[in-house]
Amino acid sequence: MLNNVANVNITEADSIDELIADCAQIPASVRRPPQHPLLPRLAPAWEVTDGCRAQVEGLDEYV
């Protein structure tokens, strides 16, 4: 929680350098640790079912 944050002065950064400097001043106690990205899951194999075939039955061109 952010209970111990005092003397916060919020201003707009005029440049990217100023923004980076402002972010560097954020205390470590209020920053979140880096999150590791989740590993991608393998999608189940897709199969053409009878229902899929029925949807396009009789169509000369399927888009």
Residue pairs with C-beta under 8 A, 6 or more apart in sequence:
2 30
4 29
5 27
5 30
13 19
13 22
56 62
